[in-house]
């Protein structure tokens, strides 16, 4: 899934999903784990494993005979600390990108260096890269959380996350004829008539 990065590239790759039905809750919970990587001008500046906890309720749509997810809620997005993590200070990125004679002439801010490097103002890119100078992986994740949430919500609404009942299966055909709703109760998904 692409992540918007000013003048850079980012992506979130979903690696695995663990689905549970918590006791005494009326929802399905999915813990999605994946990796987020951001490169800037071909250089990796951020790489982290994350977990995204999603809660949703099953819903039976009578007209199309589908079970789909509703009331989707992103309960948590957090970093998994491991050896995969990388956070580069963007001042070292400037050292790699900007020729050293030019860099030595630059006594101002990162914005000045980007203006020299690109020949244009790069305020948005400069502001974005300023986040990396403090060295906080969480701050970068917090910046991208709204995009990650949108991707997960879009994925949950896609056809891949809907189940069409099969009229050739006896039990599913029976539910299509007389079923009322699909709910989560006592740690189980129940098809109610």
N, C-alpha and C positions, 0 to 999 in steps of 0.2 A: 504494500500500500504506500503510495507516494506521500511524502511529508514536504510541505512548502517551506523552502529556505531561500531567503533573498540572495540571489546570485550563487546559490549552491544547490546541492541535491540531498535529499533525505528519503529514507524509506523505513517502513516498519514491516518486518517479516513475522508472520504468525507461525510459531513452531509447534505448539501443542495446546490442546484445550482439555481441561478436566471438568466434567459435569457432575454436580452433586444435587441431591434433593435434601436440603437441611430439614431435620426433624422440627416439628412445631412451627414451620414456615410454609407459606402458601406460594412459594416461588421456586423456580429452577435457578441454580447458581452455576455459573461457568467461570472458571479461572483460566484465562488465556495467557500463555507465556510466549514471548517473542523477543526479537532483537530490533533495536532502533539504531540506525547508522546515519550519520550526517557527514557529508564530504563538502569541502569548500575548495573550489578551484583544483579539484582532483586530489586533495589531501584529506584524509580522515581526521575529523576533529572531535567527533563524539560517537561513542559506541557503547550501548548498554543493553542488558537484558531487563525486561520489564514484565510485570504481571498486571493484568487488567481483570478485575473482578466485576462480573456482569450478573445482574439479577433480572429475571423476566418471568411472566406468567404465561402458561399455555392458554390458547383460546381456540375454540372450535368454530370455524366459519361454515355455517350450514349451506350457504349458497354454492360454494365451490368445493365443499367436503374436504377442507384443509385444516390441519392443526398448525397454528402459527404462534409466534411470540408477541406478547403485548406488554404494556407497562414496563418497558425496558429501562433499567436504571444502571448507570455505571457507579458501582459502589466504591471502587478504589482503583487507583493506578499507582503502582509503586516500583521502585528500582530493586533489582535483585543484585546484590553485591557479589561479584565473582571476578575471575581473571579476564573475562571478556571485556570488561569495562575499560574505556579509554576516554579521557577528556584532555584535550590539548589546549594549552594557553594560546590564544590566537596571536600573541606577539611573536611567538616562535614561527607561526604560519607566515606572518609578514616577513620575517627574516628569510624564509625559504622562497617567497614569491618575489619580493621587491629586490632588485639588484643592490648589493651592498654599497656601491657608491651613492646611489639614490637614497638608501636608508640612512646613511650617515648624514646626508643633508637634511633629513627630516628630523626636526627637533620638536615638532608639534605632536598632535594626537594621532590616533589610528585613522581618523577621518582624513587628515591631511595626506597620510600615506596612501590611502585608497584613492584619493583624488588624483595624486600623481600617477599611481599605478594604472588606473582605468581611464584617465583623461576626462572624467566626468565626476559629478558629485555622487557619492554612494552613501547617503545618510542612512537609508534603511539597512543596508548591509553592515555599515559601521555600527549602528545601534544593536543589530542582531549579534555581531561578533563581540561586542562589549560584554555580553553575558558570560562569555567564556573566560574572561580575564580573572574573575573572582574564583574560578575553579570549582563551582558548585554544579554537580551533575543534576541535582534536584531542581535547580533554577531553570536549567535548559528543559528538563522534562515538564515542569510546570508551564513553560511557555508553549509547548507543543501539545499539552493535554486536550485542549478543545478540538484540535485536528484528529487526535487519536480517538476521542469520543465519537466524533462524526463518522469516522471510518467504521467503528464497531456498530454503531446504530444502523448505518447503511447496510452492513453485512447481515445484521440480524433481520432486517426487513427484506433481504433478497430472497429469491426463490430457493436458494440452497438451504435456507433455514426454515423452510415450510415443508410440511409433510402432507402429501395428497393421499387420502384414503383409497385403498384398492378395492373396487367392487367385486373382483374375483376372489378375494379372501373372505371367507364366511364371516368371521368376527367383525372385520372392518365393514363389510356390507350390511351386517346387522346394525352396527352403530350408525351407519349412514342413514338407515331407515328410521331408527327410533332414538338415537342419541341426542342428548340435550347440551352437554358441556364437558370440557376437559379441565380438570383442576389438579392441584398438588395438595395432598392431605397426608399427614403422618409419614412423610418421607417417601411417598409413592405418587405416581401419576395415575389418576383415576378417570375412567371414562364413565360418565353418569348418564343414565337413561331417565 
